[in-house]
């Protein structure tokens, strides 16, 4: 009995691990009269005993107390009768019609990118419970509610906790009132529409779900994948050239030379895939070769999972940055109003994945250099040459005030004992360029201009220290301020000068730093992008869909300019 008491209340708490406390209705329950109807059979009395003991043992103010209270009130209003079990007479117990419909949903969970085995467990096997054993039947009731809540939570938040894939996935689970959901399901003849409300409504999620449903209908003779390898430029040689020729049905020349005829075919492909049309075969083009039609089931499921991690409401007007795509978009009503290229964090300095709100624009920004960059790069340079800060238009700050590097006794300073902060002054060479877009966050990550424009010409653009560099920042600013009558590109450019100027829009603008290796365009075309940080393969492994890849796709195998930009 004691085990039942614990499990009966634990079903909601277990299903909501990692979520904020679900106390939205507790206050109202405390002040509203609640009718607790007496149980009228042994099964109901067993359920009441379990809930009463759990409610009494829980401490007020704890998550367990709130869950016990909600469950006790929910079942108390229905004479503690079970939600999922029916007494068919003659000692026969059956599942209720609502339970049978939910079991059908469990069986079809694969169409949602979920696993039926997560819900159709031995604990909800009706044949295992004796109709004459109230305790066993109450345990069955509990287990079924637990399976329902697990399914609901997976629909709403996904199966996998993002932080278990990478600490750079700073994503919190969305709150869901489990007891209120149980109550709605208990009163409904058809639970399917209620549970369907929990899945993402974003058109790209729905398109991926549709692609999953028809995946097996696709031809089995898909083109052989093109292997990863060094960047291939026109005129170069590579052992993959013959396979690429076969892909484009271009006759073999008997050599591995990447010649003009093949370059033209690749450029046409890049144009159709929305890639940079440069004829260079790098990671982004290889990914498009191999995934332009979403050739792997596990990629579809992993990207569906990531859509479940996203906020339920992205905001009617929002900024959406897709890291694998190296692209930023301004969305209004689900349609793209503006887009531009971006440079994102390198694989060793990954841009974190999270959502926030843009609150400030800063023209002529100072760059307060992060301590990690000071420690790893600037401090060693200053110790070698005290004139480094002046040559880079930087201030050496001690206790918040500028000091001359020539007045410091550097023999008493080291990289591990460096008591200074570094700030770069506004100017043409400032690493943040002429404007930055702030959404204050613990990662100290933001969008900004950059004086280093050459990297935008590359197809692979993961080179920053974690912040996001915007190719056309003032075009972006103009589009971003479309809802702000007093702020425009011209008003921002009029602020150019030596002093930092802050601009505060009246409305906060949602910004989403996202990670999707599959995107669905308006015409339904599914495009694939490289797994730049390895998050996709790690999620596929965590979901049990395939082994983890040995290494993620990395940056182009060529020298990268040594710049300190964030």
N, C-alpha and C positions, 0 to 999 in steps of 0.2 A: 504493500500500500504506500509506504513512504516513498518508494521509487516513483510511483505513479504521481504522487503529489508534486514532486520536483519536476518531472518531465512535462506535466500538464501545463505549468506556467512557463517552463523554459522554452516551449515551442516558439513563442513570439520573440523572446530575447535572442534565441539562437538564430532565427531567421533574419534578425536585424543587426547582426554584428557589424561594426564598422560604420553604422549610421548614427546621425545625431539623435538624441533622445526624442522619443515621439510623444511629447507631452501636450500636443496642441489641444486635446480635448479634456485633459485631466482636470483643469481648473473648472470647466463648465460642469463636469461630472460631480465635482465636490459641492457645488451649490444647487444642483438640480435634484429634485426628489427622484429616487430610484426605487422601483418596485422589485423586490426579490421574491419571485414566486416559488412556492415550495415544490421540491421534487416529488414525482408521483410514481416512480418505479425504482427498482434496485440500481439500474444503470445510471439514472439521473442522480440518485443519492450518492453513488460512487464518484461521479463527476463533481458534485457539490463538495464532498468531503475533501477531494484533492485540491480544488480551488480555494476552499476555506483555509486549509492548512497552509498553502503557499502564500495566500494573502496575509494571514496572520504572522507568518514567519518573516516576511519581507520587511525591510526598514523603509519608513516614509522618506521620499525624496530620491530613492534609488530607482534605476531603470527597472529592476525586478519588481519593485513595489507598484510602479505604474502599470506594468504589464499584467500583474496579478489582479489589480483593481479592475482594469478594463475587461479582462476575461471573466472575472467573477460577475461583473455587472451584465456582460453580454449573455452569458449562460443563465444568469439569475432571472433575466427578463423572459426566458423561455422555459421556465420550470427546470432548468438544468438538463433539458432534453438534448441529445446529441444533434449536431448539424448534419452529419454525414451518414448516420446509420438509421435504419428503419426497422421496426418490429413488424414482421410480416405475419405474425401469429404462429401458433403451434411451435413456439420456441425457435422460430427461424428469423435470423437477422440478415438484412440485405443492405446494400448501399442505397442511399437516397438517389432520386433522379438527378439532382444537382451533382452529387458525387460521381455518378456514372458519366455525366457530361465532362466533368473535370478529368476523369481518368482518360477519356478520349483525347483531351488536350495533352495530357502527359504522353500518351502514345504517339502523338503527332508533334512532339517537341522538336524533332529534328528539322521540321520546316521553319522553326524559329532560330535555327543555329544552336539549339540547346540539346541536352542529352536526356532521353526518356529514362534512363537508368538512375538519374539523380532523383526522380520522383516516384517511379514504380518500384519501390523497395519492398523487401520482404515484410517490413513492418505494416504495410497496408494490404497484406494478403488476407482477405476475409475468411478464407478457409482455415487460417491459423488461430482464429479466435473462437472459443466455445460460446454458443448462444446462452449457456447457463452460467457463464463466468462474467459477472459485471465488471470485475477489475480488468480482465483481458479486453473486454469490449471498450471500456473507457480508454485503455491504452491504445486501441486501434483508432478510436476517435481522435486522440491526441496526435498520433502519428500521421493521420490523414491531414489534419490541420497544419502540421509541420510541413508536409509535402506541398500543400497549397501555398503556404507562405514562402517556401523556398522557390517555388516556381514563379510566384509573383515578384519576388525580389530579383530573380534572374532576368525576368522580362524587363524590369525597370532599371536595374543597375548592372546587369551582366553577371556572369558566373565567377569572374576572376577579379580579385582586388588589384587595382592598377599598381599599387606600390610593390606588389609581389613580382611584377614584371621588371620594374625599374624605379629607383628612388626619384628619378626625374619626372615621373608621372604624378604630379601633385593634384590629384583628382579625389574629391570627397564624394561619397555615396549620397544620393538624393534621399531625403527623408520620406518615409511611407508609413502611414498609420495602419499598422497591421490589424489591430482589433477592429477599427472602423471598416477595413476591407472585409474582414471575416463577417461582420454584421451585414454588410451589403450582400455578400455571397449567400449568407444564410436565408435572406429574405427573397432571393431571386430564383425564378424558375430556370433561368438561362445564365449561367455564370460566365460564358465565353465572352460576351461583349464587355462585361465588367473588367475581366482580366486583360482583354485586348486594349483597353484604355492605357495600360501601363507600358506598352511598347512604344519606341520612338515614332514620332509622326513625320520626321524629316524625309523629304522625297528621296534622298540618296539611300537612306536605310531601307525604305520600301522597295526601291529599285534593286538593291542587293538581295533582299529577301526574295523578290521575284526571280532574280538570276539564280539563286540557290534552288528554287523550286523547279527550274527548267534545266539545271546543270547537266543532268544525265541525258538530256535530249541533244546535247551538243555532239558534233562529230567526234569519233574516237581518234581520227587520224590528224590530231593537232600537230603543228610544226614542232620539230625537235627544238628544245631550248638552246639559245646561244650562251656559251659559257662566259662567266665573268673573266676579266683580264685587264691588262694595261689599256690605257686610252689609245684608240686607233685613229690616226689622222690621215687625210688624203695623201697618197703616195707611200704610206708605210706598208710594212708587211706583217702578217699575223696568221697563225694557223687556223683562225676562225673564219677567215675570208671565204673559204669554199662553202662553209655552212651558211654564211650570209648570202652568198650567191644563190644557193639553193632556195633560201627563203624567198628571194625576189625573182626566182625563175630566170636568172641571168646565166647564159652559157659560161662554162668554165674556161679559163685561159691557161690552166695548167700551172699557174703560179699563185702565191699567196699575197700578191700585190693588191692593195686597196686602190683600184684605178678609177678613172673618171666615170665610167658607166655605172659602177657600183656606188660611187659618191652621189651621183644624181638620183639613184633609187632611194638611197638612205635619206637624202634631203627631202624628197617627196614624202617619205614615211614620217619624218620629223614634223613636216608641215601638217600632215593629217592628224598626228598625235598631239598637236599643241606644244611641241618642244621647240627649243631654240634651233633654228635651221642653219646649221653650220657644217654639216657633213662629218662632224667629229663623233665617233662612237665611244661614248663614255658610259658611266653607270646608269644615267637616266635613260639613254637610248637603249641600252641592253635590257633594262627593266621593261621598257615599252615593247621591245621585241618579244619578250617572254610573257608579258602579262596584259597585253593590249585588250584581250578578250576575257580577262579574269579566268585564266586556265586552271587555277587550283581552287578546289572547293574550300580548303582551309583558309585561303586568303579572303574569300567572301565571308566566311564565318568570323574570322578575326576582326575584319573591318566592321561587321555588324556589332560585334562586342564593343568596339570602341565607340560606336554611335550610342550605345547604351550608357557609356561613361559620360557622354556630353550632357550639359544642362538640358532639361526638358524644353525650355524656352531659350533660344539663342538670342532673342531680341529682334524686333522687326527691322531695326537698322543696326548693323553690327559689322565688326572687322573680323575676318576669318583668315588666319595664317595657317597654311598647311605645310608643315616642315618638309616632308618628302618631295613636295611639289616645288619648293623654293619660291612660293608665290603668296601674295597677299591679295585679298579681295574685300571690297566693301559691298555688303549685301543689304538689299532693301526688299522686304516682303518675299524673301527667298530667291530674289533675282540679283544677279551681279550688276552693280552700278559702276564699279571701277576695279581695276586690277593692275598690279605691277610686280616686278621681280623683287625678291629679297635675298639677302645673304643671312644664313642662320649659323648657329653654333657648330663648331667642328666636333668631330666624334669624341675628342677628349674634353671638350667644353660644351656639352650638349645644351641646347635651348630646352628649358623645362616645358612640360605640357600642362597648361591650366587655363582657366577662364577668369577674367576680371573686368574692370571698367576703365576706359581712358578718361582721366579727369583733368589733365593739364597738358598744354603745349608750351614748350620753352624755346624761345628764339635766342640765338647767340648763347648757347648753353655752356656753362662750365662743365668739365668732365671730372667728377670726383672719382679718382681711379680706385677700383675695388682693391681691397687688401691683398687678394690672391695675386693680382697682376703686379702690385707694388712689390710683394715678397718675391715672386718668381722671376720678374723681368726688370722692373725699374730700379729696385734697390741695388742689384748687382751692377747695373749700368752706372748708377750714381757713384758707387764706391770706386769704380774704375775711373770715372771722370765726373767730378763735381759740377762741371759745366753742362752736364746732360740736361738738367731741368730747364735751364735758360734756353738752350738750343731747341728744345721741344715746347717752348711757350708754357712751361709748367711752374707752379708755385710749390715750394717746399713749406709745409705747414707744421708748426709745432704748437700744440695747445690751441689750435684754431687760428694762429696768426702766421703770416708769411715770414720766413727767415731767409737770409742769404746763405746759399750753400758754401760760400767762401768764408763764412764765419763759424762753420761747424768743425769741430775737431774729429775728423773722420776716423782717426785711429781708435776712437772709443765706440765706433758704430760697426755693426755687422748686419748681414741679412737676417739673422735671428734676433738681433737687438737693434731694430730700426724704428725709432720713436716718432717718425714723421708720417704725415699723410701727404698725398700728392694730389694736386688739382691742376688740370690743364685749363688755361684761360681761353675765353672766346677768341675766335679768329679763324682765318682761312684754313689753317692746318689742324684745327681741333678735331679730335678723333670722332666726335659726334656730329661734325659738320655744322650746319647752321640752325638745325631744329631737332628737337626730340619730343616724343609723345609718351607721356607718363601714365602708367597704371600702377601706383605704388604696391609693391609686393615684396615678400620676404626674399625672393631670389635676386632682387635688384636688376631685373630684366625689363627692357623697354624697347620701343621702336625708335630709330633715329636715322638721320642723314649720315653721310660719310664722305670724306674727301677721296677715298680710294674707290674709284668707279670701275676699274678694270675688271673686277671679279664678277660684275653683273653680266659680262659677255660670256661667261662660262655656263655650261649646262648643269654642272655640279657646283653648288654654291654653299657648302658647309665649311666656313672658314673663320667665323667670328669667335669671340670669347664667350658667347652665349646670348648676347643681345641680337636684335634683328635689324639689319641695315636695309633701308628702303631706297630703291633705285631713284624714284622720282618723288622726293619727299614733299615738295610744295604742291605738285599736282595732287598727291595723296591728301595733303592738308586741306586743299580746296574742296575736294570731294568729301572729306571727313566732316567739314564744317557746313555741309549743305543745309543743316537744320538750325544753324546759328546765324541769324541775320546780321550780327555785328562783327562777325569774324570771316575773313576771306583770305585768299592767297595774297591779294594786294595789300591788305591791312597787315598781314604777317611780314611780308617783304619790306614794308615801310619801317619795320622795327630793326632792320639790320644795323649793327653798330657794335661798339666795344662792350656794351653792358647787357647782362642777362635780362631777358624780359619774359615774364610768365603770363600766360593767357589761360583763363579758366572758362571752358564752355559751360553754358547753363545746364546742359543735359549730359549725363554720363553716357558713354558709348560702350556697350559690351564688346570685349575683344576676346577672341578664342585662339589660343595657340594649340593647334590640333596636330594629330599624326595619323593621316590616312594614306595607305599605300594604294588604295583603289578609290577613284572618284568617278562619279556618274554625271555625265553632261546632260543638258536639257533634252537632247535627242535620244537619251537612253544609252549612249555609248559608254562603256566602262573602260577607263584608262588606268594603267598601272604605273606606279612610281617606285623608285628604289627604296629599300629598307635602310635608310642612311644611318640610323642608330642601332639597328638590330631589334627594335621593339616588336616588329611584326613577327619575326621568327621566334622570339622569346615568348610572345603571347600564344602562338600556335603550339609551342611545346607545353606551356602551362595549361592549356586547354586539353592536352592529351590528344591533339590532332596529328602531330608528327614530331620527330626528334628535333631538338634545337639545332639551328645551323651552327657550324663551327666558328665562323666569323661573320660579322655583318659586312655589308658593302662599305667600302672606305673611299676616301677622297681620291681624286685623280692623281696618278703617279707622276707628278711633276712638281717643280719647285713652286712654293707659295710665297708671295711677298711677306716679309717679316714686319707686320704692323701690329700696333698695340690696341687697335680699336676693340671695344667691347662687343 
